[in-house]
Amino acid sequence: MDKRELIAKNLKSNREQLSLTQSALARKTGINQAKLSRWEAGINLPSILDCMTLAEFYGMTLDELLENDSKI
């Protein structure tokens, strides 16, 4: 699995662990739902600022957000 796929998988997994839809996560974080969708599909990668926003929301570090076995 390449880095893009790994990040996509982790972003989706973290969201699903909280039983959130992409729309709900978008509302809670202020990140556009279309961006979330493209990241989870592996089409685009999030910016460092967006990663920081997600890490803060999930209460984890950037490393935890992006590593292979991230857990909330």
BELHURA-V24388 format. One record per residue. N is the residue number from 1. PSI is psi in whole degrees, 0 to 359 (* if undefined). D_FIRST is the distance of its C-alpha to the first C-alpha in Angstrom with 2 decimals. Layout:
n: {N:N}
psi: {PSI:PSI}
d_first: {D_FIRST:D_FIRST}
//
This chain:
n: {1:2:3:4:5:6:7:8:9:10:11:12:13:14:15:16:17:18:19:20:21:22:23:24:25:26:27:28:29:30:31:32:33:34:35:36:37:38:39:40:41:42:43:44:45:46:47:48:49:50:51:52:53:54:55:56:57:58:59:60:61:62:63:64:65:66:67:68:69:70:71:72}
psi: {130:171:318:315:320:315:316:314:315:317:316:316:315:318:315:331:334:8:40:142:166:321:318:317:321:315:319:332:343:9:133:134:324:323:312:316:314:324:313:335:353:16:317:165:144:152:165:323:320:322:319:320:314:317:317:316:316:352:42:168:168:319:315:321:321:351:170:315:50:139:144:*}
d_first: {0.00:3.80:6.75:8.19:6.09:6.37:9.92:10.67:9.97:12.05:14.71:15.28:15.41:17.88:19.97:20.15:21.18:24.24:24.81:24.89:24.58:23.24:26.93:27.97:25.39:26.55:30.13:29.58:27.70:29.26:25.95:26.23:24.73:23.59:21.53:19.92:19.16:17.59:15.37:14.25:13.69:11.53:14.60:15.76:15.11:17.87:20.49:21.20:24.27:22.48:20.07:23.29:24.89:22.19:22.08:25.87:26.00:23.78:25.67:22.85:21.98:19.50:17.54:17.64:16.67:13.46:12.45:10.22:13.34:15.47:18.66:21.71}
//
